[in-house]
Amino acid sequence: NAGVTQTPKFQVLKTGQSMTLQCAQDMNHNSMYWYRQDPGMGLRLIYYSASEGTTDKGEVPNGYNVSRLNKREFSLRLESAAPSQTSVYFCASSNWGSGNEQFFGPGTRLTVL
Amino acid sequence: GDSVTQMEGPVTLSEEAFLTINCTYTATGYPSLFWYVQYPGEGLQLLLKATKADDKGSNKGFEATYRKETTSFHLEKGSVQVSDSAVYFCALSPRNSGGYQKVTFGTGTKLQVIP
């Protein structure tokens, strides 16, 4: 099992450019998540998908859109990148239930100039 | 709302020293509590968890006990190694998450172990 995979690993964008971050999991998990990690801020939830076919806003959704393409895949799109979106982005997945762990991908380091 | 507070880092220790990273939480009811670890350049991975009061989670020599009376879940290890150098995140997930797992993370504590 590959677990949670993310592409790309690194990306540099200019202000106003768009891009899509891809995420896939092979653990048959119901729920998937997108987080951003910034120094001193911990992890903040951008969007989540509780199950295939549903998506909901998290703590910091502005400037982002998501698509739950199928049970395996959950993408994050930046329509018009801004320097404030410079961050490390993590995708995660889990089964339902408060005691279940989240499994994280290796992250995408994004710089917006 | 729910929150997690953990000690500021970085924490620098010599190899074989005793480690404590403090974590306290605010939540209604009895949440599940977690410690995740992030090694340089990697995503987070679960280190240990506890799902009810007085439970002790343990893994790789690390331990943490769910203390409801003090709303704490402090991480301890008796003898740290250089390979334990990483960022440690305390987290909680409430019982009434519904069909998905809502997790609140602390800001992370960086541990550096020197030989």
Chai-1 contact restraints between the chains, C-beta under 6 A:
chainA,res_idxA,chainB,res_idxB,connection_type,confidence,min_distance_angstrom,max_distance_angstrom,comment,restraint_id
A,S31,B,Y100,contact,1.0,0.0,6.0,A-B,restraint_1
A,G42,B,F105,contact,1.0,0.0,6.0,A-B,restraint_2
A,G42,B,G106,contact,1.0,0.0,6.0,A-B,restraint_3
A,G42,B,T107,contact,1.0,0.0,6.0,A-B,restraint_4
A,G42,B,G108,contact,1.0,0.0,6.0,A-B,restraint_5
A,L43,B,F105,contact,1.0,0.0,6.0,A-B,restraint_6
A,A50,B,G99,contact,1.0,0.0,6.0,A-B,restraint_7
A,A50,B,Y100,contact,1.0,0.0,6.0,A-B,restraint_8
A,F90,B,G43,contact,1.0,0.0,6.0,A-B,restraint_9
A,S94,B,Q101,contact,1.0,0.0,6.0,A-B,restraint_10
A,W96,B,G99,contact,1.0,0.0,6.0,A-B,restraint_11
A,S98,B,S32,contact,1.0,0.0,6.0,A-B,restraint_12
A,S98,B,S93,contact,1.0,0.0,6.0,A-B,restraint_13
A,S98,B,R95,contact,1.0,0.0,6.0,A-B,restraint_14
A,S98,B,S97,contact,1.0,0.0,6.0,A-B,restraint_15
A,G99,B,S32,contact,1.0,0.0,6.0,A-B,restraint_16
A,G99,B,T51,contact,1.0,0.0,6.0,A-B,restraint_17
A,N100,B,Q101,contact,1.0,0.0,6.0,A-B,restraint_18
A,E101,B,L46,contact,1.0,0.0,6.0,A-B,restraint_19
A,F104,B,G43,contact,1.0,0.0,6.0,A-B,restraint_20
A,F104,B,L44,contact,1.0,0.0,6.0,A-B,restraint_21
A,G105,B,G43,contact,1.0,0.0,6.0,A-B,restraint_22
A,P106,B,E42,contact,1.0,0.0,6.0,A-B,restraint_23
A,P106,B,G43,contact,1.0,0.0,6.0,A-B,restraint_24
A,G107,B,G43,contact,1.0,0.0,6.0,A-B,restraint_25
